[in-house]
Amino acid sequence: MNIMRIFILGSFLMVCDIVFADYNIAVLGKDTINGAPVILIDDVSTNFLDDGFNFLGVIGFFLGLASLYFAKVTFEAQKQTELHTSNAPKSAQMGKLKDLPRHFYRNLVCSCAMTLKYYDDSNKRWGVRMNYPSESNVLKLKTLPDEIIYDIDEEEKSYTIRHEFKLLLRNYNTEVDIAAEHFSRKNISEDAINQDIDNIIFKQLFLLYRSYDILLTLSNVAYPQIVADSLHTMIKEHFNKLHDNTLLDMKNDFFHYVNNILLDVNDTKGKENEKEKFKKHIDPKGSLYRSYGMILKSINEYYKNQDTKRINKTEFNGICFNIKEGKIEVDKKKFINSLHNEGGNKSDVLSKFVNDFCNISELDGLLKAYQKERGNLNEEEIKNNQAIFDKTSAYFKYLGEGSKWDFKDLLLHIVVFDCVLETKKIGMVNFSSLL
C-alpha cells in the first residue's frame, strides 16, 4: 500500500508540473507617444527554484521511477513467496524417490505374473491364446510423472535431470498403453507381444537406475549407498509380502513353476538352463538381466574410477560390493541384523521371520515360519501344505545355502516366487468376450 501511495503521489506531482509549469504573463498595452498597441512581457521567474529549474517536476519524476522499481521488487518477492509456499520440500521428494525401489519391484512382479499366465500352456487351445491379461491389470503398471516428481526449490542441474526422468516416465506410460491394446488383439503376432513384454519388464529396473541420478543431485549420499539402499528395499519388500501372505492357505495352480524354473543350487550344469526357462515362461528377451546389468555395470565403473586407497566402504546393511569379482552380494546374517536394527516391534517380527524362512529344509520349518503346528492341522491341510513345499523346495534350498547370496541369482529367485504368488491377483479376459 505504501508503494502505491508513493506511486500516486509521484504521478500527481508530475501532472502538477505539466499544469503549473514555468510561464510568462503577456499584457496588452498602448504606446504613450503614438498610441500604437504594445505587448508588455512580465517574467514571473524570479527565484532559483523557478528560474529555469523545475524542481517539483524533477522530484515527481524520480519518485515515479522509484515507485515503479519498488513495485517490481515487491511483485517478484510475492511471486517467489507463492512459489516456495506451493513447492514441496526437498525431503518429500527424496522420500518419494527412496520408495521407488519398492514401487518398481512390485511392478516388476506384476509384469512377470501377467506374462506367466499369458504364456502358460493352459492358455492355449490348438496353438491359439484363449485369454489375455485384463486392461485394468496392465494399466495399473503406469507410473504418473507428477506423482513421482514434485515441484521443489532446485538448482538448474537437478531440474534438468528431473525433467528428463519425467519424460522417461511418460514414454514408459505410452508403452504400457500400447501393451494393453496389443494384449487384447487376438491375432496380433507373437513378436509384437514379446516386444511389449520386453519393454515393460526392462523399464522397471531401468527407471530405478535412472532415479539414482536425481538422488545424487539432492543429497550428499555416495552412489554405492544409494544403490545398496535400493536393493535392500527390494529384498525387504519380498519378505514383507511373504510375511503378510497366507502362503500355506493358498490354492495356486502355478506353484510348480518355482521348481520348474529354478534349478537345484548344486546343479553342475550351470545357470544357463535356469535363464532359458525363465525366458521361456516369463521374460522372452531376457530384459530382467539386461536392466540389472546396467546397475551392476555402474557400480563396477564407480569403484574402478576410484583411488583404491580412498575406498573406505563397500558394504551397506548387508549389501556388499565385491570389487574383485565384479558382483553384488548379500550377506545373509548382516541383512537380517539390519532389519532388526531398524527398531520397533514390526522390524523385530520381520527379522525373525526372515531368519526362520532362510533356514527351512522341510515342511515343519515352513509351518514354524507361519506359526503353525502340524498337530493342529488335519490330514487334508498337511497334504496341501506338503504339496506347496515340494513344488517350491528349490527356492527354500537356495535361501538356506551359504552365508552370502549373489544378488543376480537372488533376484531371479525372489521374482519367480513372488510372481507365482501374484498370479492369483491377475485377471484374465477371454477373447470371445470381445465379439
Phi, psi and chi 1 to 4 in degrees:
 res  aa     phi    psi   chi1   chi2   chi3   chi4
   1 MET       -  -41.1  -70.5  -59.6  -67.4      -
   2 ASN   -61.7  -39.4  -70.3  -27.4      -      -
   3 ILE   -66.2  -39.3  -68.6  174.4      -      -
   4 MET   -64.2  -37.4  -72.0  -59.1  -62.9      -
   5 ARG   -64.6  -41.7  -71.7  170.8 -176.8  169.6
   6 ILE   -62.7  -40.8  -66.0  173.0      -      -
   7 PHE   -62.9  -43.7  177.6   74.7      -      -
   8 ILE   -65.9  -41.5  -66.6  171.0      -      -
   9 LEU   -62.1  -44.6  176.3   60.0      -      -
  10 GLY   -61.3  -42.5      -      -      -      -
  11 SER   -64.1  -39.6  -58.8      -      -      -
  12 PHE   -62.5  -42.1  174.4   74.5      -      -
  13 LEU   -66.2  -37.6  -70.0  172.4      -      -
  14 MET   -64.6  -38.6  -67.9  177.5   72.9      -
  15 VAL   -65.7  -41.7  170.8      -      -      -
  16 CYS   -60.8  -37.0  -71.0      -      -      -
  17 ASP   -62.3  -38.7  175.4   51.3      -      -
  18 ILE   -69.9  -41.3  -65.2  171.0      -      -
  19 VAL   -74.0  -44.1  175.0      -      -      -
  20 PHE  -106.2   42.3  -59.9  104.1      -      -
  21 ALA   -68.1  165.1      -      -      -      -
  22 ASP   -57.2  133.8 -167.8    4.3      -      -
  23 TYR  -146.0  164.0   59.3   91.3      -      -
  24 ASN  -112.6  149.4  -65.0  -36.1      -      -
  25 ILE  -103.7  123.7  -60.8  175.9      -      -
  26 ALA  -100.2  129.5      -      -      -      -
  27 VAL  -121.0  126.8  179.8      -      -      -
  28 LEU   -86.8  124.6 -177.1   61.7      -      -
  29 GLY  -136.3 -170.6      -      -      -      -
  30 LYS  -125.3  144.4  -71.1 -175.2  177.9 -178.3
  31 ASP   -70.8  134.9 -172.3  -76.2      -      -
  32 THR   -74.8  -16.9   54.9      -      -      -
  33 ILE   -89.9  -60.3  -61.2  174.8      -      -
  34 ASN  -106.0    1.4   53.5   27.0      -      -
  35 GLY    72.8   11.9      -      -      -      -
  36 ALA   -71.9  143.4      -      -      -      -
  37 PRO   -66.7  139.6   22.1  -29.4      -      -
  38 VAL  -131.1  150.7 -136.1      -      -      -
  39 ILE  -107.1  119.9  -63.6  177.3      -      -
  40 LEU   -96.7  129.8  -58.7  177.4      -      -
  41 ILE  -106.4  126.2  -55.9  -61.4      -      -
  42 ASP  -114.4  110.1 -176.1   11.8      -      -
  43 ASP   -80.0  115.4 -173.5   -4.9      -      -
  44 VAL   -90.1   -0.9  -63.4      -      -      -
  45 SER   -77.1   95.5  -61.1      -      -      -
  46 THR  -116.8    1.0   58.1      -      -      -
  47 ASN  -138.8  173.1   58.1   67.1      -      -
  48 PHE   -63.0  -39.9  171.4   76.4      -      -
  49 LEU   -67.4  -31.5  -68.1  178.6      -      -
  50 ASP  -105.4  -11.6  -69.3  -28.3      -      -
  51 ASP   -83.5   86.5 -169.1    8.8      -      -
  52 GLY    76.6    6.5      -      -      -      -
  53 PHE  -136.9  105.8 -175.9   80.9      -      -
  54 ASN   -84.0   85.0 -167.8  -11.0      -      -
  55 PHE   -62.1  -48.5 -176.4   74.0      -      -
  56 LEU   -63.9  -35.3  -68.4  178.2      -      -
  57 GLY   -64.7  -42.2      -      -      -      -
  58 VAL   -64.1  -45.3  171.8      -      -      -
  59 ILE   -59.8  -45.2  -67.6  -64.0      -      -
  60 GLY   -62.5  -39.3      -      -      -      -
  61 PHE   -62.0  -47.4  175.1   74.7      -      -
  62 PHE   -70.8  -33.9  -78.5  107.0      -      -
  63 LEU   -64.8  -37.3  -76.2  174.9      -      -
  64 GLY   -62.8  -43.9      -      -      -      -
  65 LEU   -63.0  -42.5  -72.7  180.0      -      -
  66 ALA   -62.6  -41.2      -      -      -      -
  67 SER   -64.6  -38.7   66.4      -      -      -
  68 LEU   -64.7  -40.8  -70.8  174.6      -      -
  69 TYR   -63.4  -49.3  170.3   75.1      -      -
  70 PHE   -68.1  -31.1  -75.1  112.7      -      -
  71 ALA   -64.2  -40.6      -      -      -      -
  72 LYS   -65.7  -43.7 -179.1  178.9 -177.0  -62.0
  73 VAL   -61.6  -43.2  170.8      -      -      -
  74 THR   -63.1  -42.4  -57.0      -      -      -
  75 PHE   -61.1  -45.3  172.9   75.3      -      -
  76 GLU   -64.8  -39.3  -67.8  -66.4  -22.9      -
  77 ALA   -64.8  -43.3      -      -      -      -
  78 GLN   -64.6  -37.7  -70.6  176.4  -18.1      -
  79 LYS   -63.3  -44.2 -175.9  178.4  179.0 -178.9
  80 GLN   -65.6  -38.6  -71.8  -62.1  -41.1      -
  81 THR   -61.8  -45.7  -59.6      -      -      -
  82 GLU   -62.3  -38.7  -68.1  174.9    1.3      -
  83 LEU   -65.0  -45.8 -175.0   62.7      -      -
  84 HIS   -66.4  -34.3  -65.3  -33.4      -      -
  85 THR   -68.4  -38.5  -56.9      -      -      -
  86 SER   -80.8  -24.3   60.7      -      -      -
  87 ASN   -72.5  148.6  -75.4   -8.3      -      -
  88 ALA   -79.1  150.2      -      -      -      -
  89 PRO   -67.9  154.9   22.7  -32.4      -      -
  90 LYS   -60.9  -32.5 -172.7  168.0   72.0  171.4
  91 SER   -62.8  -34.9   58.3      -      -      -
  92 ALA   -67.2  -40.6      -      -      -      -
  93 GLN   -64.4  -42.1  178.3   64.5   91.6      -
  94 MET   -65.9  -38.1  -68.2  180.0   62.8      -
  95 GLY   -62.4  -40.0      -      -      -      -
  96 LYS   -66.3  -41.2 -168.0   65.2  176.7 -179.5
  97 LEU   -66.4  -34.8  -68.7  170.6      -      -
  98 LYS   -72.4  -16.9  -70.6  179.1  179.4  178.8
  99 ASP   -88.3  -10.4 -175.9   58.7      -      -
 100 LEU   -60.2  -37.5  -77.4 -177.1      -      -
 101 PRO   -56.4  -42.8  -26.7   34.7      -      -
 102 ARG   -63.8  -45.2 -177.8 -157.9   61.2   79.5
 103 HIS   -61.6  -50.1  170.2   78.2      -      -
 104 PHE   -71.4  -29.3  -75.7  128.8      -      -
 105 TYR   -66.1  -42.3  178.4   73.7      -      -
 106 ARG   -63.6  -40.2  -66.1  -44.4  -46.9  170.6
 107 ASN   -61.4  -40.5  -90.9    8.6      -      -
 108 LEU   -61.8  -45.3  173.7   62.9      -      -
 109 VAL   -63.7  -44.2  168.2      -      -      -
 110 CYS   -63.8  -39.3  -67.8      -      -      -
 111 SER   -61.9  -45.3  -57.1      -      -      -
 112 CYS   -66.7  -36.4  -67.7      -      -      -
 113 ALA   -65.0  -39.5      -      -      -      -
 114 MET   -63.7  -45.0  -74.8 -169.3  -61.0      -
 115 THR   -70.5  -33.1   58.4      -      -      -
 116 LEU   -62.1  -42.8 -179.6   62.2      -      -
 117 LYS   -71.6  -35.2  -66.7 -168.4   78.3  168.5
 118 TYR   -67.9  -40.6 -177.7   76.8      -      -
 119 TYR   -86.2   -6.9  -74.5  125.2      -      -
 120 ASP   -60.3  141.7 -176.1   54.0      -      -
 121 ASP   -59.1  -29.1  -70.8  -20.9      -      -
 122 SER   -69.6  -12.7   65.1      -      -      -
 123 ASN   -93.3   14.1 -168.8   36.4      -      -
 124 LYS  -123.3  141.6  -97.4 -171.4  174.8 -176.9
 125 ARG  -139.9  119.9 -177.6  176.7  -61.2  175.3
 126 TRP    55.3   37.5  -58.9  -62.1      -      -
 127 GLY    78.9    9.0      -      -      -      -
 128 VAL  -118.2  134.8  178.3      -      -      -
 129 ARG   -65.8  135.4  -55.8  -72.1  176.2 -167.4
 130 MET   -97.3  -31.0  -56.0  -56.4  -62.0      -
 131 ASN  -134.1  159.1  -54.3  -74.7      -      -
 132 TYR  -135.9  155.4   67.4   93.2      -      -
 133 PRO   -61.3  135.5  -20.9   32.0      -      -
 134 SER   -61.5  148.7   69.3      -      -      -
 135 GLU   -57.5  -34.6  -71.6   87.2  -16.1      -
 136 SER   -63.5  -38.4   61.5      -      -      -
 137 ASN   -67.9  -41.7  -74.3  124.1      -      -
 138 VAL   -68.1  -46.1 -179.7      -      -      -
 139 LEU   -68.8  -20.0  -65.4  176.5      -      -
 140 LYS   -66.4  -15.0  -76.7  178.2 -177.4  177.3
 141 LEU   -75.4  -13.2  -61.5  174.7      -      -
 142 LYS   -65.1  145.7  -64.6  173.0   72.7  171.1
 143 THR  -124.6  107.3  -57.0      -      -      -
 144 LEU   -72.0  126.7  -59.3  179.8      -      -
 145 PRO   -55.8  -42.0  -24.6   34.0      -      -
 146 ASP   -70.9  -16.2  -68.9  -22.4      -      -
 147 GLU   -86.6  -12.4  -68.4 -176.2   -0.3      -
 148 ILE  -107.0  -44.1  -57.5  -61.7      -      -
 149 ILE  -105.0  117.0  -58.6  -60.5      -      -
 150 TYR   -94.9  163.6  -59.5  145.1      -      -
 151 ASP   -82.2  116.9  -70.2  -31.8      -      -
 152 ILE  -133.8  164.7   61.9  172.5      -      -
 153 ASP   -73.0  122.9  -59.9  -31.2      -      -
 154 GLU  -149.1  163.5   56.6 -167.4  -25.2      -
 155 GLU   -87.4  166.8  -63.1  178.3   -4.7      -
 156 GLU   -60.5  -40.0 -176.9  177.3   -8.8      -
 157 LYS   -62.1  -45.0 -178.7 -179.8  179.1 -178.3
 158 SER   -63.4  -41.9  171.6      -      -      -
 159 TYR   -60.5  -44.1  172.2   80.8      -      -
 160 THR   -61.3  -46.1  -58.6      -      -      -
 161 ILE   -66.3  -41.3  -65.0  174.9      -      -
 162 ARG   -68.2  -36.4  -67.9  166.6   68.5 -107.7
 163 HIS   -65.1  -41.4  178.6   68.0      -      -
 164 GLU   -63.1  -37.9  -70.3  175.4   -6.8      -
 165 PHE   -66.5  -37.9 -168.6   69.9      -      -
 166 LYS   -59.7  -42.0  -91.0 -169.9  169.0 -176.6
 167 LEU   -64.6  -38.2  -66.8  178.8      -      -
 168 LEU   -62.8  -40.8  -71.1  174.5      -      -
 169 LEU   -65.6  -39.8  -70.7  176.8      -      -
 170 ARG   -63.7  -42.8  -69.7 -167.4 -177.3  100.7
 171 ASN   -63.0  -41.4  -67.2  -20.7      -      -
 172 TYR   -62.6  -43.8  162.0   70.2      -      -
 173 ASN   -62.0  -35.3  -71.1  -23.2      -      -
 174 THR   -63.2  -41.7  -59.9      -      -      -
 175 GLU   -64.3  -36.1  -69.0  171.9  -21.0      -
 176 VAL   -65.5  -43.2  172.7      -      -      -
 177 ASP   -58.8  -44.1  -73.2  -27.7      -      -
 178 ILE   -65.4  -41.2  -67.0  173.0      -      -
 179 ALA   -62.4  -42.4      -      -      -      -
 180 ALA   -60.5  -38.8      -      -      -      -
 181 GLU   -71.5  -39.8 -166.0  -87.8  -29.8      -
 182 HIS   -67.5  -40.1  -78.4 -179.8      -      -
 183 PHE   -58.2  -34.3  -90.2  123.7      -      -
 184 SER   -80.8   -1.7   64.9      -      -      -
 185 ARG   -99.0  111.4  -68.9  166.0   55.3 -177.9
 186 LYS   -63.4  -36.3 -175.1  174.0 -176.6  178.5
 187 ASN   -96.8   12.1  -63.6  -37.2      -      -
 188 ILE   -70.3  150.5 -164.4  168.5      -      -
 189 SER   -70.0  152.8   69.5      -      -      -
 190 GLU   -63.4  -34.7 -164.4   90.0  -21.2      -
 191 ASP   -63.1  -39.7  -72.0  -19.3      -      -
 192 ALA   -65.5  -42.4      -      -      -      -
 193 ILE   -65.1  -42.8  -68.6  -65.6      -      -
 194 ASN   -60.4  -38.1  -71.3  -13.6      -      -
 195 GLN   -68.2  -39.6 -174.6   58.5   56.5      -
 196 ASP   -62.1  -44.6  -69.8  -27.1      -      -
 197 ILE   -63.9  -41.4  -68.1  170.6      -      -
 198 ASP   -59.9  -44.8 -177.4   72.7      -      -
 199 ASN   -60.2  -46.5  -69.7  -23.3      -      -
 200 ILE   -68.6  -47.2  -68.5  175.6      -      -
 201 ILE   -66.1  -42.9  -66.8  178.9      -      -
 202 PHE   -61.7  -41.1  175.7   81.8      -      -
 203 LYS   -66.9  -20.9  -74.0  -62.7  175.0   64.8
 204 GLN   -63.5  -55.2  -53.0  -50.3  -37.4      -
 205 LEU   -77.7  -27.2  -67.4 -171.0      -      -
 206 PHE   -64.8  -45.4  169.3   74.2      -      -
 207 LEU   -65.8  -37.2  -70.2  170.6      -      -
 208 LEU   -60.7  -45.4  176.1   61.8      -      -
 209 TYR   -59.2  -41.5  162.2   70.1      -      -
 210 ARG   -71.8  -24.2  -68.8  -62.2  -63.7  -93.3
 211 SER   -70.7  -20.6   72.1      -      -      -
 212 TYR   -58.8  -36.3  -62.7  156.0      -      -
 213 ASP   -62.8  -35.4  -68.8  -24.5      -      -
 214 ILE   -67.9  -44.3  -52.8  176.8      -      -
 215 LEU   -61.1  -35.2  -80.9  170.8      -      -
 216 LEU   -63.0  -35.5  -78.2  173.5      -      -
 217 THR   -79.7  -19.2   64.1      -      -      -
 218 LEU  -100.6  -10.8  -61.6  177.8      -      -
 219 SER  -141.9  170.9   68.9      -      -      -
 220 ASN  -100.3   13.3  -64.4  -38.9      -      -
 221 VAL   -73.4  138.0  179.1      -      -      -
 222 ALA   -68.2  150.5      -      -      -      -
 223 TYR   -56.8  -44.9 -175.8   71.0      -      -
 224 PRO   -58.6  -37.0  -25.0   35.4      -      -
 225 GLN   -69.0  -36.9 -176.9  167.9  -10.2      -
 226 ILE   -60.1  -45.9  -69.1  175.6      -      -
 227 VAL   -65.0  -46.6  175.2      -      -      -
 228 ALA   -60.8  -43.0      -      -      -      -
 229 ASP   -61.9  -37.5  -71.8  -14.4      -      -
 230 SER   -68.9  -41.6   70.5      -      -      -
 231 LEU   -68.5  -37.8  -57.7 -175.4      -      -
 232 HIS   -60.0  -42.3 -174.9  -82.1      -      -
 233 THR   -63.2  -39.4  -60.4      -      -      -
 234 MET   -64.4  -44.8  -68.7  168.5   63.7      -
 235 ILE   -64.5  -42.6  -54.8  171.2      -      -
 236 LYS   -61.3  -40.5 -178.1 -179.8  174.5 -178.6
 237 GLU   -61.5  -39.4  173.2   66.3   11.2      -
 238 HIS   -59.0  -50.4  165.4   70.0      -      -
 239 PHE   -72.4  -31.7  -74.2  112.5      -      -
 240 ASN   -60.0  -45.0 -103.9  -34.9      -      -
 241 LYS   -65.7  -38.5  -74.9  -64.3 -178.1 -179.0
 242 LEU   -65.3  -38.0  -75.7  178.9      -      -
 243 HIS   -66.8  -38.4  179.6 -106.3      -      -
 244 ASP   -82.8  -12.6  -63.3  -23.5      -      -
 245 ASN   -90.3  136.5 -151.2  -41.6      -      -
 246 THR   -85.5   69.7   53.9      -      -      -
 247 LEU   -54.5  -44.9  173.9   64.6      -      -
 248 LEU   -76.0  -12.1  -66.8  177.9      -      -
 249 ASP   -99.8    5.7  -62.0  -33.8      -      -
 250 MET   -88.9  140.5  -67.2 -176.3   68.3      -
 251 LYS  -105.8  110.3  -66.8 -178.1  178.9  179.8
 252 ASN  -135.4  124.0 -167.4  -44.5      -      -
 253 ASP   -81.2    1.6  -63.9  -30.8      -      -
 254 PHE  -112.5    5.9  -67.5   83.7      -      -
 255 PHE   -59.2  -32.4  -86.9  128.6      -      -
 256 HIS   -63.0  -19.6   66.2  -79.3      -      -
 257 TYR   -68.0  -23.7  -85.6  111.8      -      -
 258 VAL   -60.9  -55.6  175.7      -      -      -
 259 ASN   -73.1  -25.9  -79.8    1.9      -      -
 260 ASN   -65.9  -39.3 -170.1   -6.1      -      -
 261 ILE   -89.2  -44.8  -64.8  175.2      -      -
 262 LEU   -83.2  133.9  -57.2  176.4      -      -
 263 LEU   -89.5  159.7  -65.2  175.7      -      -
 264 ASP   -61.1  134.7 -170.9  -52.3      -      -
 265 VAL   -63.0  -18.8  -69.2      -      -      -
 266 ASN   -94.7    6.2  -64.3  -41.6      -      -
 267 ASP   -65.0  127.1 -165.4  -42.7      -      -
 268 THR   -87.6   -0.2   57.6      -      -      -
 269 LYS   -79.7   -6.0  -64.3  179.3 -179.5  178.8
 270 GLY    91.0  179.0      -      -      -      -
 271 LYS   -95.0   -2.2  -64.5  -64.8 -178.7 -178.0
 272 GLU   -63.6  -39.2  -72.4  -55.8  -44.4      -
 273 ASN   -62.8  -36.5  -70.3  -25.0      -      -
 274 GLU   -62.3  -44.6 -160.4  170.0   54.3      -
 275 LYS   -63.3  -41.0  -67.5  179.6 -175.9  177.8
 276 GLU   -65.8  -38.2  -70.6  -56.2  -45.8      -
 277 LYS   -67.7  -38.7  -71.3 -177.7  177.9 -178.9
 278 PHE   -64.2  -40.9 -176.1   67.6      -      -
 279 LYS   -66.1  -40.6  -71.6  172.3   66.0  175.6
 280 LYS   -63.8  -42.7  176.3 -176.7  177.1 -178.3
 281 HIS   -96.5  -22.8  -62.9  -68.1      -      -
 282 ILE  -133.3  -49.3  -63.5  174.9      -      -
 283 ASP  -124.2   82.4 -175.5   11.2      -      -
 284 PRO   -59.0  -28.0   20.5  -32.2      -      -
 285 LYS  -114.5   12.1  -66.4 -168.8  172.6 -175.4
 286 GLY    67.5   34.7      -      -      -      -
 287 SER   -70.2  -28.7   53.6      -      -      -
 288 LEU   -62.2  -45.5  177.4   63.6      -      -
 289 TYR   -70.5  -33.2  -75.6  106.7      -      -
 290 ARG   -66.1  -43.9  -67.1 -157.5  -37.2  -87.9
 291 SER   -70.0  -40.1   55.1      -      -      -
 292 TYR   -65.7  -33.4  171.1   68.3      -      -
 293 GLY   -59.7  -31.0      -      -      -      -
 294 MET   -67.1  -40.7  -62.6 -179.7   69.9      -
 295 ILE   -65.9  -46.0  -63.5  175.6      -      -
 296 LEU   -61.9  -43.0 -179.5   61.1      -      -
 297 LYS   -63.1  -40.3 -178.4 -179.4  177.5 -178.6
 298 SER   -64.6  -36.7   70.0      -      -      -
 299 ILE   -69.7  -44.6  -82.4  -66.9      -      -
 300 ASN   -61.2  -40.0  -70.1  -25.2      -      -
 301 GLU   -68.9  -34.5  -71.9 -178.8  -12.6      -
 302 TYR   -60.9  -50.2  172.8   87.0      -      -
 303 TYR   -71.9  -30.3  -78.4  112.4      -      -
 304 LYS   -64.2  -35.3 -177.0  179.4  178.5 -179.9
 305 ASN   -86.7   -1.5  -65.9  -31.3      -      -
 306 GLN   -94.2  149.5  -60.1  -64.5  -48.3      -
 307 ASP   -69.4  121.6 -174.5  -15.1      -      -
 308 THR   -56.7  -27.8   54.2      -      -      -
 309 LYS   -72.6  -21.6  -65.3  179.9 -179.5  179.5
 310 ARG   -95.5   -9.8  -64.0  177.0   59.4 -173.2
 311 ILE   -76.6  109.6  -63.9  176.3      -      -
 312 ASN  -113.3   -0.6   52.8   18.0      -      -
 313 LYS  -153.1  125.5 -166.2  166.3 -174.1 -179.7
 314 THR  -129.4   13.9   57.6      -      -      -
 315 GLU  -139.1  132.4 -178.2 -179.5  -45.5      -
 316 PHE  -138.7  111.3  -53.4   85.0      -      -
 317 ASN    52.4   40.4  -70.8  -29.7      -      -
 318 GLY    90.2   -8.2      -      -      -      -
 319 ILE   -89.8  116.7  -52.6  -63.4      -      -
 320 CYS  -113.6  133.7  -46.3      -      -      -
 321 PHE   -99.0  103.9  -61.5  111.9      -      -
 322 ASN   -80.4   94.7 -170.7  -31.6      -      -
 323 ILE   -67.3  -39.4  -57.2  171.3      -      -
 324 LYS   -64.4  -43.1  -69.0 -176.7  178.2  179.1
 325 GLU   -93.9   -5.6  -62.0 -176.0   23.2      -
 326 GLY    64.7   43.8      -      -      -      -
 327 LYS  -142.6  165.8   62.0 -177.7 -179.7  179.9
 328 ILE  -106.7  129.1  -58.0  174.7      -      -
 329 GLU  -120.7  157.3  -63.7  176.3  -35.1      -
 330 VAL  -120.1  116.2 -177.4      -      -      -
 331 ASP   -77.2  112.0 -172.9  -60.7      -      -
 332 LYS   -57.8  -49.7 -170.4 -170.8  -50.6 -177.5
 333 LYS   -65.0  -43.9 -175.3  176.0 -179.3 -179.8
 334 LYS   -68.6  -33.6  -69.4 -179.7  178.6  178.7
 335 PHE   -63.9  -45.3  171.0   77.0      -      -
 336 ILE   -63.5  -40.3  -64.7  173.0      -      -
 337 ASN   -64.1  -35.7  -72.2  -21.6      -      -
 338 SER   -64.7  -34.2   72.0      -      -      -
 339 LEU   -65.6  -42.6  -61.2  176.7      -      -
 340 HIS   -64.5  -37.9  174.2   75.2      -      -
 341 ASN   -72.0  -11.9  -67.0  -24.0      -      -
 342 GLU   -66.5  -19.0  -70.1  178.7    2.3      -
 343 GLY    81.8  157.2      -      -      -      -
 344 GLY    94.7  155.8      -      -      -      -
 345 ASN   -63.7  -39.5 -178.5   64.7      -      -
 346 LYS   -61.9  -40.7 -171.4  174.7 -179.2  178.9
 347 SER   -67.9  -37.6  -62.7      -      -      -
 348 ASP   -63.9  -43.0  -70.1  -19.3      -      -
 349 VAL   -63.8  -43.0  171.5      -      -      -
 350 LEU   -66.5  -43.2  179.7   61.5      -      -
 351 SER   -63.0  -38.2   62.4      -      -      -
 352 LYS   -66.9  -41.1 -177.3 -178.4 -177.1  -55.8
 353 PHE   -61.8  -45.1  173.6   80.5      -      -
 354 VAL   -63.9  -40.8  175.4      -      -      -
 355 ASN   -61.4  -43.2 -175.4   66.3      -      -
 356 ASP   -66.7  -41.1  -68.4  -18.0      -      -
 357 PHE   -65.5  -30.1 -137.4   72.5      -      -
 358 CYS   -84.8    4.3  -67.8      -      -      -
 359 ASN  -129.6   31.9  -68.9  -76.5      -      -
 360 ILE   -92.9  124.7  -67.1  175.0      -      -
 361 SER  -125.3   -8.5   57.9      -      -      -
 362 GLU  -155.4  176.2   55.2 -175.3   15.0      -
 363 LEU   -58.3  -39.4  176.6   59.8      -      -
 364 ASP   -59.3  -35.6  -75.7  -17.1      -      -
 365 GLY   -65.6  -37.8      -      -      -      -
 366 LEU   -68.4  -39.6 -172.1   57.8      -      -
 367 LEU   -63.3  -39.6  -65.5  172.7      -      -
 368 LYS   -64.0  -41.2  178.2 -175.3  175.6 -176.8
 369 ALA   -61.1  -32.9      -      -      -      -
 370 TYR  -100.3   17.1  -76.2   99.3      -      -
 371 GLN    55.2   47.8  -61.3 -179.6  -18.4      -
 372 LYS  -121.6  149.7  -68.6 -169.9  175.3 -173.7
 373 GLU  -112.8  135.4  -61.9  -67.5  -22.8      -
 374 ARG   -56.9  -36.3 -177.4 -174.6  -74.8  -95.4
 375 GLY   -66.7  -19.4      -      -      -      -
 376 ASN   -92.3    0.8  -64.2  -29.0      -      -
 377 LEU  -105.5  146.2  -57.7  176.3      -      -
 378 ASN   -82.7  174.9   58.8   42.7      -      -
 379 GLU   -61.9  -39.2 -175.1  175.8  -16.9      -
 380 GLU   -66.0  -40.5 -174.6   65.9   21.3      -
 381 GLU   -65.8  -42.0  -70.4  172.9  -31.5      -
 382 ILE   -63.0  -40.9  -67.3  176.6      -      -
 383 LYS   -62.3  -44.8 -178.8 -179.7  178.3 -178.4
 384 ASN   -65.9  -42.2  -69.5  -23.6      -      -
 385 ASN   -66.5  -36.7  -68.7  -22.8      -      -
 386 GLN   -65.7  -37.9 -174.0   65.3   54.9      -
 387 ALA   -65.5  -39.0      -      -      -      -
 388 ILE   -63.1  -46.2  -68.5  173.1      -      -
 389 PHE   -64.2  -42.4  178.1   77.7      -      -
 390 ASP   -62.5  -36.1  -69.2  -17.5      -      -
 391 LYS   -79.5  -13.6  -67.6  175.2 -178.5  177.9
 392 THR  -120.6   14.6   59.4      -      -      -
 393 SER   -62.6  -30.4   58.7      -      -      -
 394 ALA   -63.0  -35.8      -      -      -      -
 395 TYR   -65.1  -48.3  164.1   81.4      -      -
 396 PHE   -67.1  -34.4  -68.4  106.5      -      -
 397 LYS   -66.6  -38.1 -169.0  165.4 -174.0  177.2
 398 TYR   -64.4  -43.9  173.2   79.3      -      -
 399 LEU   -61.9  -34.6  -67.9 -175.0      -      -
 400 GLY   -81.7  -21.0      -      -      -      -
 401 GLU   -79.4  133.6  -67.4  -74.8  -25.2      -
 402 GLY    72.0  170.4      -      -      -      -
 403 SER   -98.2  -12.3   59.6      -      -      -
 404 LYS  -134.2  148.3  -69.8 -175.9  178.1 -178.3
 405 TRP  -110.9  136.6  -60.0  -51.1      -      -
 406 ASP   -73.6  123.2 -177.0  -26.5      -      -
 407 PHE   -59.6  -32.4 -171.8   85.9      -      -
 408 LYS   -60.5  -44.2 -178.0  178.6  179.8 -179.2
 409 ASP   -72.7  -39.0  -66.2  -27.1      -      -
 410 LEU   -62.5  -41.1  176.4   64.2      -      -
 411 LEU   -58.1  -44.3  179.9   62.8      -      -
 412 LEU   -60.3  -45.2  176.5   67.9      -      -
 413 HIS   -65.3  -44.4  -77.7   71.9      -      -
 414 ILE   -73.4  -33.4   64.3  177.3      -      -
 415 VAL   -67.4  -44.7  166.5      -      -      -
 416 VAL   -61.5  -46.9  168.6      -      -      -
 417 PHE   -64.0  -45.5 -159.5   86.9      -      -
 418 ASP   -67.8  -38.9  -80.2  -16.5      -      -
 419 CYS   -69.6  -30.9   90.9      -      -      -
 420 VAL   -64.0  -42.7  165.1      -      -      -
 421 LEU   -66.0  -35.1  -61.9 -178.7      -      -
 422 GLU   -71.3  -19.9 -167.3   69.0   20.5      -
 423 THR   -58.2  -25.6   55.2      -      -      -
 424 LYS   -63.9  -23.3  -65.2  -71.6  -70.5 -177.3
 425 LYS   -99.4   -2.3  -58.7  177.0 -177.4  178.6
 426 ILE   -93.8  114.5  -56.9  -61.1      -      -
 427 GLY   -83.6  140.0      -      -      -      -
 428 MET  -115.5  141.9  -57.9  -68.1  -75.3      -
 429 VAL  -113.1  131.9  178.8      -      -      -
 430 ASN   -76.6  134.6 -166.3  -75.9      -      -
 431 PHE   -59.8  -28.5  -78.0  109.9      -      -
 432 SER   -66.0  -20.7   61.1      -      -      -
 433 SER   -71.8  -13.6   64.9      -      -      -
 434 LEU   -84.6  -12.4  -58.3  177.1      -      -
 435 LEU   -75.7      -  -60.1  177.6      -      -
